[in-house]
Amino acid sequence: MIETSNLTKYFGKLCAVDSLMLHVDSGEIFGFLGPNGAGKTTTINMLTGLLRPTSGTATLGGYDIQKQSLQAKSILGLMPDTPQLYEALNGRQFVRMIADLYEVPPQQAENEMGALLEQLELADAADDQIKGYSYGMQKKILLISVLIHHPQILFLDEPTSGLDPRSARTVREILRERCEQGCTVFMSTHILEIAERICDRVGIISKGQLIAVGTLSELQEKKRELRTQPTDIDPHRTETLEDIFLDLTADA
């Protein structure tokens, strides 16, 4: 569903993303992890057409994001880390506007919006102006607007940041439900416990290069193979994603 070939981005002499080769399957929740400045957001911006790569290609559902931009963007939904919303609108009006842009039938949009508002415990505030929303409420209404047209691919940058534990759990349940319906999720997060709990596979990027990709068990095996020096780590202890991440990105 998502495939990149030598995807590269330079800012002047700085290589932010270096020859990224990646594929993500349909129905998969893929976690994209890395230290600050590793190239995560730059990658998402190239995959969603917000940033033109220096070289290489990216396809979404078979559409080249540069050459077939309209078709590619019609099947994706993007939730950035920082919500950019029309604060003079109320939550319901904002979601309706996005539904109209994607030509979602009005009654279908109303039904879908109503269900998501209830799930995310935002129904009581749906008719309030967005400028009065907390950060967490803004994230919720943004997620609803991203989900409203049932995109085939979801790009989420820190989707649970700013949410209370109950809302974060609901978001995880919604994402898993959508994936069971065939949606693909590409998720960037610094909360490694969430990535370990929800992601089918993860990719770790450091200094613009993809240094590891696989399931948790595959990454655990990769780390064992890379460990050439004696260590005081108990060999029988099951290492967490955090252990693996910190070890593989230590030089970053």
Buried (B, 14 or more C-beta within 10 A) or exposed (E): BBBBBEBBBBEEEEBBBBBBEBEBEEBBBBBBBBBEBBBBBBBBBBBBBBBEBBEBBBBBBEBEBBEBEEBBBBBBBBBBBEBEBEBEBBBBBBBBEBBEEBEBEEEEBBEBBEEBBEBBBBBEBBEBBBEEBEEBBBBBBBBBBBBBBBBBBBBBBBBBBBBEEEBBBBBBEBBBEBBEEEBBBBBBBBBBEBBBEBBBBBBBBBBBBBBBBBEBEEBBEBBEEEEEEEEEEEEEEEBBBEBBBEBBBEEE
